[in-house]
């Protein structure tokens, strides 16, 4: 039984004996005592004044005295007005640590076949360009949200929707046809996603040139204003018309267009997989817009027949949401081609047909808040009960300081460049700090990868996901402060202590039988370690990896203060030394479990 439950049961017994009132233990609320007061747990006595018919201070004192005499969980008490501050007996902290020590997966709840099934969608790349910094935050958030859901006893399916069709894909295809001269990843030595991204940039370059030339012609020949001429030029530019023609051919199943599309997508997927491996993320099921848009179009047409949607004069199909305080939403273009909303409707239907999903979580940036508000309404109107219950995990944008790590085009930070730079900086910083002494070159490279990726992941995940953030690579690799490397270094330090203890034949596996009085700092650390289970629950309820991240930081910060003030290996009292070794082992265990929920590896040596 947890300490809080034991004390709540004792308070229930106190109220029954002192005031003749039966109060269920599960209705008695205990809070953590504020730092400025002595004690561990606080009972607010105001709810019990009617039954005691005494002043708050007197009531608190009577309950406190009863608990000290009749409960082995309480060793002392203090009264501050109507607040009863209780000090937990050292023996109970030892019992609590023993329970934690016995559970290798402390704080994590395993799922079974009856557990709710949560599907988490993240990544959602386009096959016309490489993954960038925004995708990195998306993937890391999605992976962590999925891990936290699993840690809370849910069955989890991690899923991805690849946007592999549409006008943006055709732009890359058309540019490769016109300017590629048969270039491949093998012939160029480029990753496939980078190669295709280069042609997307090439399309934009040539398209801008065409628009500029056509704008001048329209202004000179037809006397149009620059604004009107530019608007017309953007629609009439030959490259854009060809791209639209290619999209129509793709949707009609043209064999040549489809063959080129499949080939170029295969190049991109190989590149994506390499980036996903570097980030340490994966998926259980991948959906493709090229499959789901047809399902969505069929559902939209059914909705049109039922009068849920309407068709405009140009043939386009829309949803009228004005009665819900929104606007009209395009679902099918005039030429019959689909939009993102159509695809998402089809994808949702396919997913719920494939899996008995209890909760659907979309990890998508906050610029799509309106999109998911509309999607929820449309799915509900189409008769899918789960529509109104979908969760949009909306997160803010991430930027770099000006001038830092510019990408090849100087506009968007490439994910592969970012990963490589993080590992390089981790190696340089660790070398300069002397962290890699007595390691082989292979070990240094592996630890640099673990630390570089840990720095990246922790920095992006420690911030409340709803906020926009500034990612500073150099700051993230600092071995001091609220960073991944600081936590990793503390973990490695504890592992080193435990290795030395084992080499010296000291017992790191059992707590002392009895007679070990704990300091306030040691009790605080046991309490903080015990908090991990509640932190995991909170992170699951709030969809918040940052709760886990900041808990891990607070824990290692407390441990470092303890390590500075107390001896562990050099402690002469055998019982105290044994306790501190077991305490250290459990701090390391909980940190490893917590950081694991963020997808962060922990090095055994640093």
C-alpha atoms as one frame of an Amber mdcrd trajectory, in Angstrom:
protein
   0.000   0.000   0.000   1.340   3.467  -0.901   2.334   5.819   1.911  -0.500
   8.219   1.063  -3.015   5.367   1.234  -1.648   4.151   4.573  -1.857   7.612
   6.093  -5.319   8.256   4.616  -6.518   5.010   6.228  -5.006   6.128   9.532
  -6.718   9.531   9.271 -10.020   7.746   8.591  -9.504   5.697  11.764  -8.599
   8.858  13.714 -11.803  10.633  12.656 -13.870   7.600  13.615 -12.278   7.272
  17.071 -11.932  10.972  17.907 -15.235  12.270  16.528 -17.383   9.196  15.883
 -17.652   9.900  12.160 -16.988   7.403   9.351 -15.045   9.015   6.501 -13.862
   6.696   3.689 -10.085   6.687   3.302 -10.315   7.236  -0.468 -12.104  10.553
   0.105  -9.325  11.943   2.324  -7.032  14.241   0.327  -3.346  14.566   1.204
  -1.081  17.119  -0.471   2.661  17.458  -0.647   3.857  19.747   2.120   5.128
  23.123   0.903   8.894  23.414   0.949   8.928  26.164   3.581   7.355  23.854
   6.181   8.566  20.707   7.931   6.920  17.499   6.787   6.150  15.419   3.718
   2.353  15.344   3.448  -0.293  17.858   4.483  -3.876  17.239   5.568  -6.309
  20.161   5.313  -8.554  19.830   8.378 -11.239  22.392   7.514 -13.626  19.726
   6.084 -13.645  18.009   9.523 -14.402  21.006  11.755 -18.147  20.305  11.842
 -17.532  16.861  13.285 -14.791  18.000  15.721 -16.589  21.213  16.775 -13.189
  22.662  17.618 -10.817  25.262  16.249  -8.745  24.281  13.165  -5.492  24.264
  15.198  -6.973  22.065  17.931  -8.492  19.664  15.419  -5.196  19.351  13.536
  -3.289  18.765  16.809  -5.676  16.019  17.967  -5.462  14.190  14.620  -1.667
  14.601  14.570  -1.243  13.168  18.054  -3.462  10.207  17.170  -1.427   9.458
  14.043   1.940   9.575  15.837   0.653   7.173  18.507  -1.297   4.788  16.280
   0.334   4.775  12.836   3.842   3.542  12.092   3.755   5.655   8.919   3.864
   8.996  10.798   6.809   9.943  13.024   6.015  13.625  13.711   3.557  16.393
  12.909   3.306  20.178  12.773   0.286  22.470  12.800   0.002  25.662  10.755
  -3.522  27.029  11.278  -5.851  24.525   9.603  -3.049  22.549   7.973  -1.614
  19.394   9.541   1.893  18.710   8.189   2.939  15.077   8.630   6.449  13.629
   8.643   6.673  10.123   7.188   8.715   7.614   9.202  12.081   6.568   7.669
  11.028   2.913   7.680   8.207   3.754   5.280  10.608   5.366   2.811  12.653
   2.166   2.909   9.502   0.126   2.256   8.570   2.411  -0.632  12.018   2.156
  -2.195  11.903  -1.631  -1.783   8.646  -1.748  -3.779  10.126   0.450  -6.521
  13.350  -1.575  -6.543  11.422  -4.818  -7.047   9.681  -3.487 -10.172  11.985
  -3.241 -13.199   9.232  -1.433 -15.114   8.166   0.838 -12.255   5.657   3.458
 -13.325   4.778   1.735 -16.601   1.522  -0.149 -17.122   1.478  -3.088 -19.534
  -1.410  -3.484 -21.975  -3.404  -6.643 -22.615  -5.810  -7.700 -25.362  -8.673
  -5.836 -23.653  -6.781  -2.538 -23.312  -8.000   0.505 -25.302  -6.389   0.904
 -28.723  -4.902   4.319 -29.440  -3.728   5.230 -32.935  -1.186   8.040 -33.191
  -0.542   9.657 -36.581   2.670  11.595 -37.085   5.257  12.576 -39.710   2.907
  13.037 -42.725   5.628  13.951 -45.256   5.249  15.013 -48.873   7.185  12.980
 -51.409   8.516  16.085 -53.177  11.189  17.104 -50.647  13.305  15.873 -47.721
  12.214  16.026 -44.086  13.061  19.297 -42.340  13.291  20.707 -38.808   9.502
  20.962 -38.515   9.201  17.281 -39.407  11.812  16.471 -36.766   9.703  18.032
 -33.999   6.613  16.312 -35.389   8.242  12.873 -35.488   9.761  13.164 -32.035
   6.490  14.383 -30.500   4.480  11.660 -32.236   6.853   8.889 -31.220   6.887
  10.086 -27.602   3.107  10.512 -27.390   2.774   6.926 -28.634   5.311   5.610
 -26.098   3.588   7.457 -23.256   0.193   6.081 -24.329   1.651   2.559 -24.272
   3.196   3.225 -20.836  -0.304   4.015 -19.585  -1.622   0.580 -20.500  -2.951
   1.259 -23.993  -2.427  -0.801 -27.086  -0.868   1.588 -29.591  -0.635   1.728
 -33.373   1.878   4.256 -34.727   0.808   5.400 -38.154   1.916   7.694 -40.958
   0.031   9.191 -43.892   2.326   9.889 -46.840   1.175  12.700 -49.120   2.329
  11.020 -52.311  -0.010  12.613 -54.828  -1.134  16.086 -55.839   0.126  19.083
 -57.741   3.280  19.413 -55.590   4.345  15.869 -56.517   3.729  16.559 -60.189
   5.959  19.631 -60.036   8.971  17.506 -59.031   8.103  14.863 -61.628   7.775
  17.407 -64.428  11.024  19.158 -63.504  12.889  15.819 -63.494  11.443  14.990
 -66.917  12.533  18.342 -68.358  15.837  18.973 -66.608  16.962  15.670 -65.068
  18.751  13.972 -67.949  17.988  10.618 -66.322  19.700  11.473 -63.013  19.210
   8.886 -60.227  20.322   8.586 -56.594  22.929   6.064 -57.741  24.322   8.250
 -60.532  24.376  11.407 -58.405  25.328   9.945 -55.020  22.426  11.847 -53.430
  19.786  10.515 -51.054  16.584   9.991 -53.019  14.558  12.519 -51.050  17.236
  15.173 -51.547  17.408  14.433 -55.272  13.649  14.874 -55.730  13.703  17.953
 -53.508  16.274  19.512 -55.831  13.859  19.135 -58.742  11.026  20.669 -56.740
  13.301  23.684 -56.245  14.189  23.587 -59.962  10.502  23.690 -60.898   9.961
  26.748 -58.718  12.990  28.493 -60.221  11.873  27.978 -63.824   8.234  28.681
 -62.969   9.135  32.045 -61.395  11.099  32.931 -64.503   8.121  32.070 -66.732
   5.749  34.098 -64.542   8.078  37.095 -64.650   8.397  36.975 -68.466   4.675
  36.400 -69.007   3.781  39.226 -66.601   5.864  41.685 -68.653   4.219  40.480
 -71.891   0.697  40.921 -70.491   1.508  44.386 -69.177   2.973  45.478 -72.533
   0.563  43.739 -74.926  -2.739  44.008 -73.008  -2.068  46.993 -70.771  -2.803
  45.097 -67.551  -1.647  46.342 -64.154   1.299  44.468 -62.651  -0.974  42.878
 -60.024  -3.525  41.623 -62.593  -0.822  40.544 -65.006   1.001  38.558 -62.315
  -2.188  36.796 -61.187  -2.959  35.755 -64.778   0.628  34.773 -65.473   0.683
  32.404 -62.491  -2.261  30.484 -63.938  -1.176  30.609 -67.570   2.534  29.841
 -67.145   3.317  26.786 -69.349   5.045  24.845 -66.540   2.067  25.165 -64.187
  -0.353  24.141 -66.934   1.780  21.101 -67.709   1.891  20.190 -64.008  -1.925
  20.376 -63.804  -2.240  18.277 -66.958   0.091  15.705 -65.401  -2.060  15.602
 -62.251  -5.176  14.919 -64.317  -3.321  12.164 -66.217  -2.179  10.677 -62.916
  -5.739  10.552 -61.593  -6.835   8.970 -64.893  -4.202   6.257 -64.410  -1.943
   7.194 -67.331   0.669   4.341 -67.465   3.706   6.541 -68.226   2.879   9.112
 -65.552   2.179   6.401 -62.991   5.444   4.574 -63.782   7.487   7.767 -63.302
   5.581   8.521 -60.096   6.285   5.072 -58.637   9.985   5.272 -59.503  10.511
   8.711 -57.993   8.526   7.825 -54.864  10.691   4.740 -54.285  13.758   6.991
 -54.302  12.111   9.278 -51.754  10.981   6.451 -49.449  14.520   5.047 -49.297
  15.725   8.502 -48.231  12.938   8.922 -45.671  13.716   5.523 -44.120  17.333
   6.529 -43.600  16.248   9.724 -41.806  13.671   7.871 -39.692  16.351   5.390
 -38.584  18.658   8.249 -37.565  15.814   9.826 -35.548  14.948   6.469 -33.969
  11.285   6.538 -35.025   9.185   3.967 -36.855   5.596   3.138 -37.789   3.330
   0.130 -37.442   1.201   1.055 -40.452   1.756   3.493 -43.313  -1.112   4.858
 -45.386  -0.712   6.606 -48.721  -2.844   9.436 -50.004  -2.833   7.759 -53.422
  -4.936   4.979 -51.830  -7.040   6.972 -49.401  -8.173   9.866 -51.631 -10.445
   7.560 -53.646 -12.146   6.390 -50.448 -12.565  10.017 -49.439 -13.950  11.048
 -52.830 -16.492   8.227 -52.683 -17.606   9.356 -49.219 -17.891  12.967 -50.400
 -20.020  11.923 -53.381 -22.248   9.885 -51.060 -22.561  12.957 -48.823 -23.497
  14.991 -51.913 -26.299  12.550 -52.757 -27.600  12.724 -49.179 -27.619  16.518
 -49.232 -24.862  16.840 -46.629 -22.675  18.681 -49.200 -23.494  20.821 -52.246
 -22.129  21.405 -55.763 -21.335  24.834 -57.143 -21.890  25.930 -60.751 -18.301
  25.143 -61.738 -18.781  21.530 -60.592 -16.782  21.765 -57.374 -18.198  20.132
 -54.219 -18.339  21.998 -50.886 -19.479  21.637 -47.271 -21.484  24.522 -45.824
 -20.448  24.994 -42.200 -21.744  28.547 -41.779 -24.429  27.350 -39.351 -21.588
  26.238 -37.062 -19.848  29.604 -37.161 -17.357  28.440 -39.793 -17.241  28.932
 -43.572 -17.687  26.849 -46.705 -15.065  24.129 -47.204 -13.913  22.806 -50.599
 -13.985  18.993 -50.841 -13.619  18.316 -54.600 -12.232  20.742 -57.196 -14.119
  21.621 -60.364 -12.007  19.143 -62.359 -12.915  16.378 -59.892  -9.524  16.209
 -58.179  -9.284  15.844 -54.421  -7.971  18.123 -51.682  -6.343  17.304 -48.310
  -9.693  17.212 -46.540 -10.956  14.561 -48.976  -7.881  12.451 -48.323  -8.223
  12.766 -44.530 -11.850  11.658 -44.672 -10.857   8.579 -46.676  -7.876   7.813
 -44.458 -10.025   7.989 -41.333 -12.521   5.515 -42.805  -9.748   3.085 -43.821
  -8.096   3.243 -40.410 -11.259   2.531 -38.464 -11.999  -0.308 -40.860  -8.495
  -1.749 -40.305  -8.315  -1.312 -36.534 -10.820  -1.227 -33.612  -9.578   2.239
 -32.618 -10.792   3.726 -29.332  -8.873   7.000 -29.672  -7.375   8.688 -32.749
  -4.583  11.222 -32.141  -3.320  13.443 -34.979   0.089  15.013 -34.320  -0.052
  18.021 -36.637   1.140  21.627 -36.316  -1.135  24.371 -35.000  -1.484  25.943
 -38.459  -3.930  23.062 -39.115  -6.188  23.743 -36.105  -9.051  24.829 -38.371
  -8.562  21.831 -40.664  -9.052  19.345 -37.842 -11.976  21.277 -36.406 -13.652
  20.894 -39.808 -12.584  17.249 -40.223 -14.154  16.335 -36.897 -17.463  17.947
 -37.920 -17.487  16.358 -41.398 -16.760  12.855 -40.117 -19.544  13.241 -37.567
 -21.985  14.447 -40.249 -21.033  11.508 -42.477 -22.167   9.202 -39.690 -18.876
   8.213 -38.093 -19.388   8.410 -34.338 -15.654   8.616 -33.665 -15.387  11.859
 -35.650 -16.237  14.192 -32.801 -13.822  12.416 -30.440 -10.647  12.703 -32.517
  -7.705  14.415 -30.798  -5.653  17.015 -32.654  -2.318  17.161 -30.828  -1.580
  20.711 -31.954   2.008  21.879 -31.563   3.865  25.108 -32.254   6.514  25.886
 -34.804  10.253  25.507 -34.180  12.892  27.856 -35.522  16.651  28.265 -35.333
  18.530  31.436 -34.384  19.341  33.512 -37.477  22.459  32.363 -39.250  22.569
  28.970 -37.575  22.801  25.813 -39.679  21.246  27.074 -42.886  20.098  24.405
 -45.295  21.256  23.907 -48.858  18.742  26.471 -50.123  19.184  28.698 -47.091
  15.497  28.637 -46.178  14.492  25.351 -44.520  16.722  23.348 -42.183  17.180
  19.863 -43.576  16.657  17.039 -41.057  19.725  15.099 -42.210  21.926  18.191
 -41.938  20.553  18.811 -38.444  21.232  15.258 -37.246  24.769  15.272 -38.658
  25.519  18.653 -37.097  24.179  17.587 -33.687  26.401  14.504 -33.643  29.402
  16.573 -34.784  28.823  19.170 -32.064  28.340  16.464 -29.435  31.672  14.919
 -30.397  33.445  18.273 -30.319  31.912  19.404 -27.009  32.577  16.065 -25.299
  36.164  15.956 -26.551  36.818  19.478 -25.263  35.281  18.598 -21.872  37.328
  15.403 -21.596  34.226  13.193 -21.491  35.615  10.655 -23.977  38.887   9.801
 -22.270  39.812   6.095 -22.166  37.367   5.258 -24.978  38.077   3.606 -28.298
  37.269   5.516 -31.486  34.253   3.276 -32.042  32.960   3.987 -28.534  33.469
   7.733 -28.994  31.498   7.733 -32.230  28.622   5.777 -30.679  28.447   7.942
 -27.550  28.622  11.089 -29.714  25.611   9.795 -31.667  23.692   8.992 -28.462
  24.515  12.366 -26.897  23.900  14.377 -30.074  20.506  12.775 -30.650  19.678
  12.996 -26.940  20.445  16.718 -27.015  18.236  17.242 -30.049  15.318  15.195
 -28.766  15.374  16.532 -25.227  15.590  20.171 -26.290  12.617  19.784 -28.632
  10.528  17.759 -26.166  11.155  19.630 -22.904   9.128  22.625 -24.130   5.333
  22.587 -23.890   4.395  21.317 -27.343   1.726  23.976 -27.793   4.328  26.741
 -27.760   6.468  27.995 -30.610  10.118  27.498 -29.755  13.640  28.500 -30.711
  16.052  25.594 -31.039  19.661  26.481 -30.310  21.942  23.526 -31.190  24.898
  24.788 -29.138  22.790  25.400 -26.040  21.199  21.946 -26.330  24.579  20.165
 -26.021  25.640  21.923 -22.827  26.608  19.368 -20.158  25.106  21.656 -17.504
  21.556  22.882 -17.103  18.257  21.550 -18.391  19.653  19.533 -21.313  19.701
  15.952 -22.514  23.495  15.609 -22.134  23.300  16.751 -18.479  20.796  13.983
 -17.744  22.763  11.437 -19.762  25.989  12.345 -17.955  24.334  11.933 -14.552
  22.998   8.545 -15.616  26.461   7.469 -16.811  27.959   8.679 -13.513  25.521
   6.504 -11.525  26.277   3.501 -13.725  29.974   4.072 -13.066  29.355   4.157
  -9.300  27.439   0.878  -9.498  30.166  -0.779 -11.570  32.816   0.255  -9.048
  30.636  -1.010  -6.189  30.208  -4.378  -7.930  33.963  -4.606  -8.540  34.525
  -3.954  -4.827  32.067  -6.717  -3.905  29.510  -4.313  -2.420  25.806  -5.163
  -2.384  23.902  -2.975  -4.852  20.851  -5.219  -5.082  19.312  -5.322  -1.588
  18.207  -2.651   0.847  19.499  -2.863   4.428  17.209  -4.912   6.645  16.662
  -2.167   9.255  18.248   0.505  11.381  18.982   3.006   8.605  17.901   6.546
   9.451  17.513   8.654   6.331  18.439  12.280   5.852  15.835  14.752   4.590
  17.582  14.823   1.204  17.442  11.031   0.905  13.762  11.008   1.774  13.160
  13.711  -0.831  14.855  11.656  -3.519  12.890   8.507  -2.647   9.691  10.571
  -2.822  10.727  12.062  -6.175  11.564   8.638  -7.604   8.168   7.401  -6.413
   6.487  10.310  -8.212   7.447   8.792 -11.579   4.293   6.673 -11.797   2.056
   9.724 -11.286   4.129  11.736 -13.783   3.641   9.051 -16.448  -0.122   9.129
 -15.809  -0.212  12.918 -16.053   1.807  12.903 -19.274  -0.664  10.407 -20.723
  -3.704  12.420 -19.714  -2.241  15.679 -21.037  -0.455  14.243 -24.113   2.644
  15.954 -22.756   6.202  14.627 -23.271   7.487  17.818 -21.617   6.111  16.599
 -18.269   8.368  13.535 -18.488  11.369  15.556 -19.706  11.257  18.095 -16.900
  10.635  15.409 -14.277  13.834  13.637 -15.379  15.777  16.883 -15.154  14.447
  17.684 -11.675  15.295  14.178 -10.486  18.907  14.206 -11.699  19.358  17.745
 -10.356  18.262  16.533  -6.908  20.516  13.493  -7.210  23.525  15.596  -8.115
  22.963  17.744  -5.025  22.733  14.576  -2.925  25.912  13.170  -4.530  27.730
  16.421  -3.750  26.675  16.412  -0.086  26.803  12.686   0.767  29.304   9.894
   0.271  28.161   6.790  -1.536  31.063   4.429  -2.142  33.132   5.967   0.657
  30.357   5.882   3.260  31.695   3.862   6.211  28.306   2.915   7.681  27.460
  -0.279   5.797  23.665   0.122   6.016  23.777   3.710   4.766  26.146   2.790
   1.933  23.920  -0.095   0.897  20.842   2.146   0.946  22.550   4.843  -1.126
  23.698   2.344  -3.728  20.172   0.975  -4.116  18.775   4.508  -4.183  21.281
   5.444  -6.895  20.357   2.350  -8.922  16.675   3.284  -8.809  17.323   6.897
  -9.783  19.174   5.544 -12.822  16.383   3.074 -13.580  13.638   5.680 -13.482
  15.696   8.149 -15.532  16.315   5.446 -18.146  12.609   4.567 -18.270  11.551
   8.215 -18.433  14.050   9.210 -21.115  13.099   6.055 -22.997   9.558   7.445
 -23.282  11.133  10.390 -25.104  13.059   8.071 -27.416  16.383   9.045 -25.806
  19.109   6.442 -25.308  21.272   6.486 -22.180  25.036   5.862 -22.403  26.630
   3.485 -19.920  29.870   5.491 -20.008  30.725   9.143 -20.586
